[in-house]
Amino acid sequence: MGFNVPDLKVRTDIIPNIKTRLALMPDKVGEFPFYCDIFCGSGHEDMSGVLIVT
């Protein structure tokens, strides 16, 4: 699986059963869409959301 926030230029791989940490220091406020960018099977197309920076 992958985690991608294109507007913040943030991306990382997410490996099942392995803890993943991602340092994030946004330089702007707003709502930024994120999504899984590596096809991972059934439900992949629903793996998305919005990261809100205040």
HTML snippet that shows the backbone in 3Dmol.js (N, CA, C, O; Angstrom):
<script src="https://3Dmol.org/build/3Dmol-min.js"></script>
<div id="view" style="width:600px;height:400px;position:relative"></div>
<script>
const pdb = `
ATOM      1  N   MET A   1       0.841  -1.167   0.000  1.00  0.00           N
ATOM      2  CA  MET A   1       0.000   0.000   0.000  1.00  0.00           C
ATOM      3  C   MET A   1       0.886   1.230   0.000  1.00  0.00           C
ATOM      4  O   MET A   1       2.079   1.159   0.298  1.00  0.00           O
ATOM      5  N   GLY A   2       0.298   2.330  -0.330  1.00  0.00           N
ATOM      6  CA  GLY A   2       1.037   3.578  -0.309  1.00  0.00           C
ATOM      7  C   GLY A   2       0.174   4.690   0.240  1.00  0.00           C
ATOM      8  O   GLY A   2      -1.054   4.611   0.211  1.00  0.00           O
ATOM      9  N   PHE A   3       0.821   5.730   0.743  1.00  0.00           N
ATOM     10  CA  PHE A   3       0.131   6.910   1.256  1.00  0.00           C
ATOM     11  C   PHE A   3       0.687   8.096   0.499  1.00  0.00           C
ATOM     12  O   PHE A   3       1.893   8.342   0.521  1.00  0.00           O
ATOM     13  N   ASN A   4      -0.189   8.838  -0.176  1.00  0.00           N
ATOM     14  CA  ASN A   4       0.265   9.935  -1.021  1.00  0.00           C
ATOM     15  C   ASN A   4      -0.612  11.168  -0.788  1.00  0.00           C
ATOM     16  O   ASN A   4      -1.838  11.110  -0.875  1.00  0.00           O
ATOM     17  N   VAL A   5       0.065  12.295  -0.485  1.00  0.00           N
ATOM     18  CA  VAL A   5      -0.598  13.593  -0.375  1.00  0.00           C
ATOM     19  C   VAL A   5       0.110  14.504  -1.380  1.00  0.00           C
ATOM     20  O   VAL A   5       1.035  15.228  -1.011  1.00  0.00           O
ATOM     21  N   PRO A   6      -0.311  14.475  -2.633  1.00  0.00           N
ATOM     22  CA  PRO A   6       0.420  15.192  -3.684  1.00  0.00           C
ATOM     23  C   PRO A   6       0.585  16.685  -3.429  1.00  0.00           C
ATOM     24  O   PRO A   6       1.643  17.241  -3.724  1.00  0.00           O
ATOM     25  N   ASP A   7      -0.440  17.348  -2.884  1.00  0.00           N
ATOM     26  CA  ASP A   7      -0.352  18.794  -2.678  1.00  0.00           C
ATOM     27  C   ASP A   7       0.705  19.188  -1.651  1.00  0.00           C
ATOM     28  O   ASP A   7       1.193  20.319  -1.659  1.00  0.00           O
ATOM     29  N   LEU A   8       1.061  18.249  -0.760  1.00  0.00           N
ATOM     30  CA  LEU A   8       2.097  18.519   0.239  1.00  0.00           C
ATOM     31  C   LEU A   8       3.415  17.839  -0.111  1.00  0.00           C
ATOM     32  O   LEU A   8       4.381  17.915   0.648  1.00  0.00           O
ATOM     33  N   LYS A   9       3.449  17.181  -1.256  1.00  0.00           N
ATOM     34  CA  LYS A   9       4.640  16.446  -1.709  1.00  0.00           C
ATOM     35  C   LYS A   9       5.120  15.437  -0.661  1.00  0.00           C
ATOM     36  O   LYS A   9       6.305  15.353  -0.340  1.00  0.00           O
ATOM     37  N   VAL A  10       4.148  14.674  -0.140  1.00  0.00           N
ATOM     38  CA  VAL A  10       4.413  13.656   0.877  1.00  0.00           C
ATOM     39  C   VAL A  10       3.974  12.308   0.342  1.00  0.00           C
ATOM     40  O   VAL A  10       2.862  12.167  -0.167  1.00  0.00           O
ATOM     41  N   ARG A  11       4.851  11.312   0.456  1.00  0.00           N
ATOM     42  CA  ARG A  11       4.533   9.971  -0.019  1.00  0.00           C
ATOM     43  C   ARG A  11       5.374   8.947   0.720  1.00  0.00           C
ATOM     44  O   ARG A  11       6.555   9.175   0.981  1.00  0.00           O
ATOM     45  N   THR A  12       4.763   7.815   1.059  1.00  0.00           N
ATOM     46  CA  THR A  12       5.506   6.716   1.662  1.00  0.00           C
ATOM     47  C   THR A  12       4.821   5.393   1.347  1.00  0.00           C
ATOM     48  O   THR A  12       3.622   5.353   1.072  1.00  0.00           O
ATOM     49  N   ASP A  13       5.591   4.316   1.390  1.00  0.00           N
ATOM     50  CA  ASP A  13       5.037   2.967   1.283  1.00  0.00           C
ATOM     51  C   ASP A  13       4.508   2.557   2.649  1.00  0.00           C
ATOM     52  O   ASP A  13       5.066   2.935   3.679  1.00  0.00           O
ATOM     53  N   ILE A  14       3.438   1.787   2.651  1.00  0.00           N
ATOM     54  CA  ILE A  14       2.896   1.224   3.884  1.00  0.00           C
ATOM     55  C   ILE A  14       2.893  -0.290   3.714  1.00  0.00           C
ATOM     56  O   ILE A  14       2.207  -0.829   2.845  1.00  0.00           O
ATOM     57  N   ILE A  15       3.664  -0.964   4.552  1.00  0.00           N
ATOM     58  CA  ILE A  15       3.802  -2.418   4.473  1.00  0.00           C
ATOM     59  C   ILE A  15       2.941  -3.038   5.569  1.00  0.00           C
ATOM     60  O   ILE A  15       3.090  -2.682   6.738  1.00  0.00           O
ATOM     61  N   PRO A  16       2.047  -3.955   5.217  1.00  0.00           N
ATOM     62  CA  PRO A  16       1.179  -4.580   6.228  1.00  0.00           C
ATOM     63  C   PRO A  16       1.990  -5.160   7.392  1.00  0.00           C
ATOM     64  O   PRO A  16       3.049  -5.756   7.196  1.00  0.00           O
ATOM     65  N   ASN A  17       1.470  -4.971   8.596  1.00  0.00           N
ATOM     66  CA  ASN A  17       2.050  -5.484   9.847  1.00  0.00           C
ATOM     67  C   ASN A  17       3.382  -4.840  10.229  1.00  0.00           C
ATOM     68  O   ASN A  17       4.075  -5.338  11.116  1.00  0.00           O
ATOM     69  N   ILE A  18       3.742  -3.751   9.577  1.00  0.00           N
ATOM     70  CA  ILE A  18       4.953  -2.998   9.921  1.00  0.00           C
ATOM     71  C   ILE A  18       4.524  -1.572  10.260  1.00  0.00           C
ATOM     72  O   ILE A  18       3.808  -0.934   9.488  1.00  0.00           O
ATOM     73  N   LYS A  19       4.961  -1.075  11.414  1.00  0.00           N
ATOM     74  CA  LYS A  19       4.622   0.294  11.803  1.00  0.00           C
ATOM     75  C   LYS A  19       5.324   1.272  10.864  1.00  0.00           C
ATOM     76  O   LYS A  19       6.524   1.154  10.613  1.00  0.00           O
ATOM     77  N   THR A  20       4.575   2.226  10.356  1.00  0.00           N
ATOM     78  CA  THR A  20       5.121   3.250   9.462  1.00  0.00           C
ATOM     79  C   THR A  20       4.954   4.610  10.117  1.00  0.00           C
ATOM     80  O   THR A  20       3.867   4.962  10.575  1.00  0.00           O
ATOM     81  N   ARG A  21       6.037   5.369  10.158  1.00  0.00           N
ATOM     82  CA  ARG A  21       5.985   6.733  10.688  1.00  0.00           C
ATOM     83  C   ARG A  21       6.372   7.684   9.573  1.00  0.00           C
ATOM     84  O   ARG A  21       7.262   7.406   8.770  1.00  0.00           O
ATOM     85  N   LEU A  22       5.690   8.798   9.545  1.00  0.00           N
ATOM     86  CA  LEU A  22       5.929   9.786   8.498  1.00  0.00           C
ATOM     87  C   LEU A  22       5.984  11.166   9.135  1.00  0.00           C
ATOM     88  O   LEU A  22       4.990  11.639   9.686  1.00  0.00           O
ATOM     89  N   ALA A  23       7.136  11.807   9.061  1.00  0.00           N
ATOM     90  CA  ALA A  23       7.259  13.175   9.565  1.00  0.00           C
ATOM     91  C   ALA A  23       6.607  14.113   8.555  1.00  0.00           C
ATOM     92  O   ALA A  23       6.844  14.019   7.351  1.00  0.00           O
ATOM     93  N   LEU A  24       5.790  15.007   9.066  1.00  0.00           N
ATOM     94  CA  LEU A  24       5.051  15.911   8.188  1.00  0.00           C
ATOM     95  C   LEU A  24       5.094  17.308   8.784  1.00  0.00           C
ATOM     96  O   LEU A  24       4.632  17.528   9.904  1.00  0.00           O
ATOM     97  N   MET A  25       5.649  18.249   8.034  1.00  0.00           N
ATOM     98  CA  MET A  25       5.726  19.645   8.462  1.00  0.00           C
ATOM     99  C   MET A  25       5.103  20.498   7.361  1.00  0.00           C
ATOM    100  O   MET A  25       5.824  21.095   6.563  1.00  0.00           O
ATOM    101  N   PRO A  26       3.760  20.562   7.308  1.00  0.00           N
ATOM    102  CA  PRO A  26       3.107  21.321   6.236  1.00  0.00           C
ATOM    103  C   PRO A  26       3.437  22.804   6.328  1.00  0.00           C
ATOM    104  O   PRO A  26       3.556  23.361   7.420  1.00  0.00           O
ATOM    105  N   ASP A  27       3.581  23.429   5.178  1.00  0.00           N
ATOM    106  CA  ASP A  27       3.912  24.853   5.126  1.00  0.00           C
ATOM    107  C   ASP A  27       2.720  25.696   4.680  1.00  0.00           C
ATOM    108  O   ASP A  27       2.869  26.868   4.337  1.00  0.00           O
ATOM    109  N   LYS A  28       1.529  25.081   4.690  1.00  0.00           N
ATOM    110  CA  LYS A  28       0.314  25.806   4.326  1.00  0.00           C
ATOM    111  C   LYS A  28      -0.877  25.145   4.994  1.00  0.00           C
ATOM    112  O   LYS A  28      -0.839  23.958   5.318  1.00  0.00           O
ATOM    113  N   VAL A  29      -1.933  25.914   5.199  1.00  0.00           N
ATOM    114  CA  VAL A  29      -3.158  25.381   5.793  1.00  0.00           C
ATOM    115  C   VAL A  29      -4.152  25.043   4.686  1.00  0.00           C
ATOM    116  O   VAL A  29      -4.059  25.557   3.571  1.00  0.00           O
ATOM    117  N   GLY A  30      -5.094  24.178   5.009  1.00  0.00           N
ATOM    118  CA  GLY A  30      -6.107  23.816   4.030  1.00  0.00           C
ATOM    119  C   GLY A  30      -6.511  22.367   4.163  1.00  0.00           C
ATOM    120  O   GLY A  30      -6.169  21.694   5.135  1.00  0.00           O
ATOM    121  N   GLU A  31      -7.242  21.900   3.177  1.00  0.00           N
ATOM    122  CA  GLU A  31      -7.683  20.509   3.097  1.00  0.00           C
ATOM    123  C   GLU A  31      -6.982  19.865   1.914  1.00  0.00           C
ATOM    124  O   GLU A  31      -7.069  20.353   0.787  1.00  0.00           O
ATOM    125  N   PHE A  32      -6.284  18.764   2.177  1.00  0.00           N
ATOM    126  CA  PHE A  32      -5.454  18.130   1.168  1.00  0.00           C
ATOM    127  C   PHE A  32      -5.856  16.665   0.997  1.00  0.00           C
ATOM    128  O   PHE A  32      -5.768  15.888   1.947  1.00  0.00           O
ATOM    129  N   PRO A  33      -6.293  16.284  -0.192  1.00  0.00           N
ATOM    130  CA  PRO A  33      -6.692  14.889  -0.405  1.00  0.00           C
ATOM    131  C   PRO A  33      -5.487  13.953  -0.346  1.00  0.00           C
ATOM    132  O   PRO A  33      -4.393  14.292  -0.797  1.00  0.00           O
ATOM    133  N   PHE A  34      -5.714  12.764   0.223  1.00  0.00           N
ATOM    134  CA  PHE A  34      -4.698  11.712   0.203  1.00  0.00           C
ATOM    135  C   PHE A  34      -5.332  10.436  -0.315  1.00  0.00           C
ATOM    136  O   PHE A  34      -6.553  10.281  -0.298  1.00  0.00           O
ATOM    137  N   TYR A  35      -4.486   9.523  -0.776  1.00  0.00           N
ATOM    138  CA  TYR A  35      -4.988   8.259  -1.310  1.00  0.00           C
ATOM    139  C   TYR A  35      -3.895   7.200  -1.293  1.00  0.00           C
ATOM    140  O   TYR A  35      -2.710   7.509  -1.172  1.00  0.00           O
ATOM    141  N   CYS A  36      -4.313   5.958  -1.415  1.00  0.00           N
ATOM    142  CA  CYS A  36      -3.386   4.839  -1.574  1.00  0.00           C
ATOM    143  C   CYS A  36      -2.966   4.815  -3.041  1.00  0.00           C
ATOM    144  O   CYS A  36      -3.812   4.748  -3.933  1.00  0.00           O
ATOM    145  N   ASP A  37      -1.662   4.869  -3.287  1.00  0.00           N
ATOM    146  CA  ASP A  37      -1.195   4.959  -4.672  1.00  0.00           C
ATOM    147  C   ASP A  37      -0.521   3.690  -5.186  1.00  0.00           C
ATOM    148  O   ASP A  37       0.124   3.700  -6.234  1.00  0.00           O
ATOM    149  N   ILE A  38      -0.676   2.594  -4.437  1.00  0.00           N
ATOM    150  CA  ILE A  38      -0.185   1.296  -4.907  1.00  0.00           C
ATOM    151  C   ILE A  38      -1.362   0.333  -4.842  1.00  0.00           C
ATOM    152  O   ILE A  38      -1.931   0.119  -3.772  1.00  0.00           O
ATOM    153  N   PHE A  39      -1.728  -0.247  -5.978  1.00  0.00           N
ATOM    154  CA  PHE A  39      -2.879  -1.158  -5.985  1.00  0.00           C
ATOM    155  C   PHE A  39      -2.652  -2.275  -4.974  1.00  0.00           C
ATOM    156  O   PHE A  39      -1.627  -2.955  -4.999  1.00  0.00           O
ATOM    157  N   CYS A  40      -3.631  -2.454  -4.080  1.00  0.00           N
ATOM    158  CA  CYS A  40      -3.461  -3.407  -2.987  1.00  0.00           C
ATOM    159  C   CYS A  40      -4.606  -4.413  -2.889  1.00  0.00           C
ATOM    160  O   CYS A  40      -4.686  -5.165  -1.917  1.00  0.00           O
ATOM    161  N   GLY A  41      -5.488  -4.434  -3.881  1.00  0.00           N
ATOM    162  CA  GLY A  41      -6.547  -5.428  -3.886  1.00  0.00           C
ATOM    163  C   GLY A  41      -7.920  -4.823  -3.707  1.00  0.00           C
ATOM    164  O   GLY A  41      -8.132  -3.632  -3.936  1.00  0.00           O
ATOM    165  N   SER A  42      -8.848  -5.667  -3.292  1.00  0.00           N
ATOM    166  CA  SER A  42     -10.238  -5.266  -3.128  1.00  0.00           C
ATOM    167  C   SER A  42     -10.350  -4.099  -2.152  1.00  0.00           C
ATOM    168  O   SER A  42      -9.765  -4.132  -1.069  1.00  0.00           O
ATOM    169  N   GLY A  43     -11.092  -3.080  -2.530  1.00  0.00           N
ATOM    170  CA  GLY A  43     -11.274  -1.907  -1.688  1.00  0.00           C
ATOM    171  C   GLY A  43     -10.264  -0.805  -1.927  1.00  0.00           C
ATOM    172  O   GLY A  43     -10.371   0.274  -1.344  1.00  0.00           O
ATOM    173  N   HIS A  44      -9.279  -1.065  -2.784  1.00  0.00           N
ATOM    174  CA  HIS A  44      -8.228  -0.079  -3.040  1.00  0.00           C
ATOM    175  C   HIS A  44      -8.790   1.277  -3.452  1.00  0.00           C
ATOM    176  O   HIS A  44      -8.313   2.316  -2.995  1.00  0.00           O
ATOM    177  N   GLU A  45      -9.786   1.268  -4.301  1.00  0.00           N
ATOM    178  CA  GLU A  45     -10.330   2.536  -4.818  1.00  0.00           C
ATOM    179  C   GLU A  45     -11.013   3.367  -3.733  1.00  0.00           C
ATOM    180  O   GLU A  45     -11.289   4.547  -3.951  1.00  0.00           O
ATOM    181  N   ASP A  46     -11.291   2.775  -2.565  1.00  0.00           N
ATOM    182  CA  ASP A  46     -11.921   3.511  -1.463  1.00  0.00           C
ATOM    183  C   ASP A  46     -10.923   4.002  -0.416  1.00  0.00           C
ATOM    184  O   ASP A  46     -11.316   4.609   0.580  1.00  0.00           O
ATOM    185  N   MET A  47      -9.650   3.745  -0.636  1.00  0.00           N
ATOM    186  CA  MET A  47      -8.628   4.141   0.337  1.00  0.00           C
ATOM    187  C   MET A  47      -8.154   5.556   0.053  1.00  0.00           C
ATOM    188  O   MET A  47      -7.110   5.776  -0.561  1.00  0.00           O
ATOM    189  N   SER A  48      -8.946   6.497   0.514  1.00  0.00           N
ATOM    190  CA  SER A  48      -8.633   7.902   0.302  1.00  0.00           C
ATOM    191  C   SER A  48      -9.278   8.716   1.422  1.00  0.00           C
ATOM    192  O   SER A  48     -10.097   8.206   2.187  1.00  0.00           O
ATOM    193  N   GLY A  49      -8.904   9.963   1.502  1.00  0.00           N
ATOM    194  CA  GLY A  49      -9.470  10.840   2.522  1.00  0.00           C
ATOM    195  C   GLY A  49      -8.936  12.239   2.348  1.00  0.00           C
ATOM    196  O   GLY A  49      -8.376  12.584   1.308  1.00  0.00           O
ATOM    197  N   VAL A  50      -9.116  13.039   3.379  1.00  0.00           N
ATOM    198  CA  VAL A  50      -8.664  14.427   3.356  1.00  0.00           C
ATOM    199  C   VAL A  50      -7.880  14.694   4.646  1.00  0.00           C
ATOM    200  O   VAL A  50      -8.348  14.397   5.745  1.00  0.00           O
ATOM    201  N   LEU A  51      -6.702  15.249   4.492  1.00  0.00           N
ATOM    202  CA  LEU A  51      -5.869  15.680   5.619  1.00  0.00           C
ATOM    203  C   LEU A  51      -6.156  17.164   5.816  1.00  0.00           C
ATOM    204  O   LEU A  51      -6.022  17.959   4.886  1.00  0.00           O
ATOM    205  N   ILE A  52      -6.551  17.532   7.037  1.00  0.00           N
ATOM    206  CA  ILE A  52      -6.887  18.921   7.334  1.00  0.00           C
ATOM    207  C   ILE A  52      -5.761  19.535   8.155  1.00  0.00           C
ATOM    208  O   ILE A  52      -5.418  19.034   9.226  1.00  0.00           O
ATOM    209  N   VAL A  53      -5.187  20.627   7.645  1.00  0.00           N
ATOM    210  CA  VAL A  53      -4.120  21.348   8.324  1.00  0.00           C
ATOM    211  C   VAL A  53      -4.681  22.686   8.758  1.00  0.00           C
ATOM    212  O   VAL A  53      -5.187  23.448   7.934  1.00  0.00           O
ATOM    213  N   THR A  54      -4.591  22.982  10.073  1.00  0.00           N
ATOM    214  CA  THR A  54      -5.120  24.245  10.593  1.00  0.00           C
ATOM    215  C   THR A  54      -4.023  25.162  11.060  1.00  0.00           C
ATOM    216  O   THR A  54      -4.299  26.267  11.526  1.00  0.00           O
TER     217      THR A  54
END
`;
const viewer = $3Dmol.createViewer("view");
viewer.addModel(pdb, "pdb");
viewer.setStyle({}, {cartoon: {color: "spectrum"}});
viewer.zoomTo();
viewer.render();
</script>
